[in-house]
């Protein structure tokens, strides 16, 4: 995921990347999720069947 994110944002400056990551982290903290919701959430990453789609 990290390499995909870096490739996607390769045109941004380091400061812009830091700001983007910071905003992603802050948005996640403000939106709490329960274990039950997390357990039933489908993964958004194609793992080619190596990791199950649901936890």
C-alpha positions as CSV (number, residue, x, y, z in Angstrom):
1,X,0.0,0.0,0.0
2,X,2.8,2.4,0.9
3,X,4.5,2.0,-2.5
4,X,1.2,2.4,-4.3
5,X,0.5,5.6,-2.3
6,X,3.9,7.0,-3.0
7,X,3.6,6.3,-6.7
8,X,0.1,7.9,-6.7
9,X,1.4,11.0,-5.0
10,X,4.9,11.3,-6.6
11,X,4.2,14.7,-8.0
12,X,3.6,16.2,-4.5
13,X,6.3,17.9,-2.4
14,X,7.3,16.3,0.9
15,X,5.3,18.9,2.8
16,X,2.2,18.2,0.8
17,X,2.6,14.4,1.4
18,X,3.0,15.0,5.1
19,X,-0.1,17.2,5.1
20,X,-2.1,14.5,3.1
21,X,-1.1,11.7,5.5
22,X,-1.9,13.9,8.5
23,X,-5.3,14.7,7.2
24,X,-6.0,11.0,6.5
25,X,-4.9,10.1,10.1
26,X,-7.0,12.8,11.7
27,X,-10.1,11.9,9.7
28,X,-9.8,8.3,10.9
29,X,-9.5,9.2,14.5
30,X,-12.6,11.4,14.4
31,X,-14.7,8.7,12.9
32,X,-14.7,5.8,15.5
33,X,-15.6,2.3,14.3
34,X,-16.7,-0.7,16.4
35,X,-15.0,-4.1,16.2
36,X,-18.2,-5.6,14.8
37,X,-18.2,-3.0,11.9
38,X,-14.5,-3.6,11.3
39,X,-14.9,-7.3,11.3
40,X,-17.6,-7.3,8.6
41,X,-15.9,-4.6,6.4
42,X,-14.5,-5.8,3.1
43,X,-10.9,-5.1,2.4
44,X,-10.3,-2.5,-0.4
45,X,-7.1,-4.1,-1.5
46,X,-6.9,-6.9,-4.1
47,X,-4.7,-9.5,-2.4
48,X,-5.1,-12.1,-5.2
49,X,-6.7,-14.5,-2.8
50,X,-3.8,-14.6,-0.4
51,X,-5.6,-12.7,2.4
52,X,-9.4,-13.3,2.9
53,X,-11.8,-10.6,1.6
54,X,-13.3,-10.4,5.1
55,X,-11.5,-10.7,8.4
